[in-house]
Amino acid sequence: MSAVTSVHVGVNAPLFANALRMFTPAGVRVLDMTYGRGGFWREPGLPERNALVRMDAEVPGCDLYADFRCLPFKAGVFTAAVFDPPY
């Protein structure tokens, strides 16, 4: 049995890319409901790896302009969801 690294030092984009590759197969629908400026998706090829839907309540240019407190989707539409609320 191999060890699983649970600590990572660095910036968000490579960490997020590793987590997404670990927990989701390529080609699934992923909702980023707090997309913002897309900081998590800066790794080369990552946005194209999945069917990404970019959603934000305040940032123009996303696929959807909506608030994560009232999602406009039925259950099961996405395989994974990304949630990084403002701090």
VOLOLO-930710 format. One line per 4 residues: number of its first residue (from 1); for each residue x, y, z of C-alpha. Coordinates in pm, 1 decimal, m for minus. Last residue first. Example, Ala and Ser with C-alpha at 12.3 -4.5 7.8 and 13.67 -1.06 7.14 Angstrom:
BEGIN
2> 1367.0,m106.0,714.0 | 1230.0,m450.0,780.0
end
This chain:
BEGIN
87> m1329.8,3496.0,220.6 | m1512.6,3447.3,m106.5 | m1647.1,3098.3,m158.2 | m1439.1,2818.0,m311.1
83> m1685.9,2556.8,m434.7 | m1601.7,2321.4,m719.1 | m1868.5,2070.9,m820.4 | m1830.1,1720.2,m956.3
79> m2030.1,1475.8,m1168.9 | m2276.5,1742.1,m1275.1 | m2646.2,1717.3,m1372.2 | m2720.1,1473.8,m1089.0
75> m2960.1,1692.1,m893.4 | m3149.6,1950.1,m1098.7 | m2984.4,2279.4,m1179.4 | m3050.8,2654.4,m1127.5
71> m2849.1,2676.6,m805.0 | m2985.8,2913.5,m540.7 | m2717.9,2985.5,m280.5 | m2449.6,2946.3,m549.6
67> m2568.7,3271.2,m709.5 | m2598.5,3282.8,m1087.9 | m2441.2,3434.8,m1399.8 | m2373.8,3129.3,m1610.9
63> m2110.5,3054.2,m1875.1 | m1882.2,3315.4,m1721.2 | m1797.7,3641.7,m1897.3 | m1915.6,3875.0,m1623.5
59> m1801.8,3806.4,m1266.9 | m2045.2,3876.3,m982.6 | m2271.7,3577.4,m931.8 | m2031.9,3321.4,m1077.8
55> m2059.3,3008.8,m1289.8 | m1812.0,2842.0,m1524.9 | m1930.0,2506.6,m1664.6 | m1635.6,2277.7,m1735.9
51> m1677.6,1968.1,m1954.0 | m1353.1,1818.6,m1834.6 | m997.4,1781.3,m1962.9 | m1029.8,2103.6,m2169.0
47> m1023.5,2322.8,m1856.1 | m715.7,2132.3,m1731.6 | m509.1,2141.0,m2050.4 | m241.5,2374.6,m1916.2
43> m291.3,2450.2,m1543.4 | m472.7,2782.0,m1499.6 | m808.8,2637.0,m1390.7 | m795.5,2710.4,m1018.3
39> m748.0,3083.3,m1077.9 | m1057.4,3113.6,m1296.1 | m1120.8,3484.6,m1236.4 | m1427.3,3420.6,m1020.9
35> m1537.6,3061.6,m1076.8 | m1753.3,3030.5,m763.9 | m1996.1,2765.6,m891.8 | m1730.1,2567.0,m1075.3
31> m1950.0,2296.1,m1221.6 | m1774.0,1990.2,m1360.4 | m1916.5,1761.4,m1627.8 | m1702.1,1451.4,m1677.4
27> m1454.4,1408.2,m1963.4 | m1151.3,1290.7,m1770.8 | m1216.9,1086.6,m1457.3 | m1264.1,1271.0,m1129.4
23> m1100.9,1232.8,m786.5 | m726.8,1213.8,m849.0 | m720.7,1427.8,m1163.8 | m925.4,1696.8,m987.3
19> m698.9,1685.4,m682.5 | m383.9,1715.3,m893.7 | m524.7,2007.6,m1092.7 | m633.0,2181.5,m770.5
15> m285.4,2154.1,m623.5 | m127.4,2280.4,m946.2 | m364.0,2583.4,m958.3 | m368.3,2674.2,m587.7
11> m6.9,2775.5,m525.4 | 250.9,2586.5,m325.7 | 286.7,2355.1,m30.4 | 88.6,2034.3,m35.3
7> m15.9,1818.7,256.7 | m221.2,1500.4,238.8 | 13.9,1286.3,35.0 | m127.9,936.5,8.4
3> 109.7,659.8,110.9 | 137.8,342.3,m91.9 | 0.0,0.0,0.0
end
